[in-house]
Amino acid sequence: MLPNLIILTCFLALRCAADLCNWTGSGFAAGVDSRIVLQVRLRCTKGSVRWVYPGQALRVVLEPNLSSARHTSICIKPSPSFSGASMFIERAGQLELLVTDSGRPEYQVFCFPADGPHKPVIYLQASPQSDGPRNRRTVGFKYELLTNRTAAAPNLGPSGLETSCRPCNDTELLMAICSSDFVVRGYIKKVTHDSRRQMSSVEVSALRVYWQRSGVFEQQLDPLVSRQSWRGHIHTLLQCHVKPGDGEFLFTGSEHFGEAWLGCAPRYKDFLSVYHNARTARQNSCDFPLD
């Protein structure tokens, strides 16, 4: 159970700066009383928290707009510099430990239901300091509200990214071109593997970017042809054993914390066959621009 605490809302006197999405503040003010817990309420679908000189505790209530039924979970990614506190998720008055002060959270992502009876609450408990009260330590995390995905698209589960590593069937492919965060046609330049993060990165040279939610794919000068081309990296799990392949692909997927994650990726000629058959049968989920 939560202890008997004094809850303070964020005021300027407590050395904090907040809007509806992000919060930055100091833990110095909490030093006057060991029972003080600074409380912050954030109401956006994504944002960040940065707590410098953590002192006592910080309670972050996430109250995103759930007017869209597609939003079902919220994910937390601790910052690489996370130091000076432990992180908990609060559920109906109970605290569940996520990250300890001595942990290595830089590659961890935690996800929770966002549409249940209780609002998602992140509770940060400052660690005791042995080298003076002004030792600069920083605790922080990013949060992001996730949307529903198709069965074959990558998703973030309670312990991070989850995917089945299997090819999409026709139904999933037709849904992916309508609902993915990005849809890109291009070639695989190279594939690199990172055993520490347990992920692979596919470098893509794109002929066409049909759409993308953010700037994952950027235009760069290609010295071989002296013109601009689209370049970007798409991640997938190491366990999927992705290998380089020749030919033209249609890449689809989702974006999490500014990174692109692979969903369906058929060869473009195979996609055209599936799409034409579906359109003839009037079974396509949306209209897709064909060259």
N, C-alpha and C positions, 0 to 999 in steps of 0.2 A: 504494500500500500504506500501511497505517497505520504511523506512525513508532514507534520504540522508546519506550514510554510506561510510566509508573507509574500503575496504575489503583487508585483509592481508592473504596471503597464509602461511601455516605452515612452519616456518623456525626454525632452532635450536636456534636462538637468542630469539625466543619467548617461549623458555622453553617447547618444546613439543617433543614427540617421536612418529613417525608414520611409519607404513608400509602400504601395500595395504589393510589390513584387519582391523587393530586396531589403535587407537589413544589415547595417554595420554598426557595431557598438563596442563599448569597453566594459570590462567586469570590475573596474575600480569601485564603482558605487556600491556594489554588493558587499564590500568588505566591512561596512559598518554594522552589519547584522548577519550572522551565519544562517539565519532562516530565510533571508531574502532570495526570492526567485524572480528574475526579470522575465516578463511575459511579452511576447511579440505575436501579432496576428498578421498573416500574409494571405492575400486573396487572389493571387494570379495563378495561371496555369503553369508558370515556370519562373524561377528566380534563384536567389542565392542568399546565404546568411554568412556573415563574417564577424567573429567574436574575438577581439584582441584583448590580451591580458585577462583571460577568463577567470572569473571569481564567483564562487558559490555555484549558482545554477541559472540556466536559461531555458525557458519553456517556449517553444515555437509552435503555435497553432496554425495549421495549414487549412485555409478555408477557400479553396478555389471555386470558381463558378462552375457548377455541375449542371448547367442548363441543357447541355448536350448529352444525350444518353450514351454517346460513344466513349465518353471518358469513364474509365472504370478503376484505374489504379494510379497511385502516385509513387514515384521512385526518388530515392535519395542517393546522392553520390558524394561521399566525404572528399574534402579537398586533399591534394597530395601533402600539404603542409600541416595536416591535422595533428595537433599536439597540444596537450594541456588539459584534456577533458576526456570523459567517456560519453558515448552516445547511446541513448535508449529510445525505444518507441514506447509510447504510453498508450495502453489499451484499457479502457474502463477502470482507470485508477491504478493499474498494474504496470510496472516498468520491466521491459525486456531488453537485455543488453545487446547492442549491435556492434559497437566498436570500443575497444579499450584504449587508454592513453598509450600503451606500449604496442598496439597493433599496427599493421601496415595496410591502411584502407585505400591506397591510391587506385587500386583496380577493382574495388568492391562497389556494387550497386545493390540497394535494398528496396524492395517494392511492397506496397500494401494496398488493400482496397480503399478506394476514395469515396465510395458511395454507401458505406454502411451506416449504422446508427450513431457511431462516434466519429468525430472529426479526427484526421490524422494529427498526432502531436509528437514532436521530436523534443526530447528532454536531454539537455547537456549538463553534465555534472563536472565542475572543475576539479582537477586533481590537486592535492597538496603540493606546495612549492618548497623546495629545500634550498634554493639559491637566491632568495630575496623576492620581494613582492613585485618588483618592476621587471623581472625577467620576461622578455617579449616572447610570448607564445600565442599562437593563432589557431582557433578552431573555426572550421567553416564547412559548408556543404552546399551543393546545388540540389534543387528539386525540380521535378518535371511531371506534369500530368500526362498520362499515356492514354491512347485511344485503343479501341478494339482492333485486333488484327485478324487476318484470315488464318486458317489453321496452319498453312505452310510458311507464313511470314515469321520472322524472328520476333520474340517478345521478351520482356523482362519479367522474370519470376521473382520469388522471394529472395533468392540468392544470386541473381544476376541474369545474364542473357541465356535464353533457352531456345533451342531450335531442334527440329527433327533430323536435319541434314539430308533430307530426301528431296528428290525433284518434285516440283509442283505438278499436280494433275491439271487437266484442261480447265476445270471449274475454278480452281485456285488461281491459275494464271490469268483468266479473264477477270477475276475479281481484283487481282494485284495491280493490273494496269489502271484500274479505276480508283483504288483506295490507298496506294502506296505514297510515301512521302517524297519519293523520287522515282522517275522513270527515264532511263538513259539508254541510248543505242550506241554501241562502240565495241572496241577491241580490248583484250587483256594484254597489257604491256609486260607485267611481271607479277609474281606472287611471292610475298615474303611471310615468314612464320616467326612468331614471338612466343617462345615456350613459357616465359615468365607470366605473360598476360593470358596465355592459353588461347591465342587468337591468330588468325591469318589476315593479311592485308592484301587486297587485290588492287593494283594500280590500273586504272582504266583511262584509255584515250577515247573520248566520246565524239562521235560524229554528230549527234544531236541530243540535246537535253530537252526532253518534252516538258518536264516540270521538276522542280525540287522545292522543298519547304524552306531551305536556307541555302547558304553559299558553299555547300560541300564540293560542288564542281565549279572550277574557276577557269576562265579563259587564259591561256598562256601562249606565248609565241613558240611555234614549232620550227626549229632551225632547218629541218630537212625540207620543208615546203614553203618556208618564209611566210607563214600566215598563222593566224590565231586558231587554236584548237582548245577543246574542253578537256581538262584533266581533273582527276579526283581519285580518292581511295575509298574502297568499300571493305568493311570488316566482316568476318565471319568466325565461327569457332574453330579452333585448331583441330578438334575432333572430327570435323567435316572433311578434312584431307583435301582441300581445294588445290587443284593443279592448273598450270597455264594451259590454255587451249587456243587453237587457231580458229579464225573465222569471226563472224560478227554476232554479237549477243545483244539481247535486250535485258538490261539490268533493272530490277525493281527492288524496293526494300523500305526500311524505316530509318528514321534518324533519332538517336538518343544522345542527349548531352553534346550536340554538335558533331556527332560521328554518324556516318552512314553504315547501316548493317544490311547484309544481303538477304533478300527474300527469294523471289523467283528470278531465274536467270537462264531462260532458254536461248538456243540459237535463234537468231532473228528470222531465218527462213521457216523454222518450226513454229514460231509464234504466228507468222503470217498465215500459215496453213490452218492453225487452230482458230484464229480470229475470223478468217474468211468463212470457214465452216459454220462458226457460231452466228455470224451475221446473216448468212444465207438461211439458217434455221431460226433467225430472230431470237437467239439465246445469248447475245452479247450483253454484258452488264452496263456498258457505256460505249459511246462512240470514241474511237481512237484515231488520231490523225495518221494516215498512211502517206508515205512519200510517193 
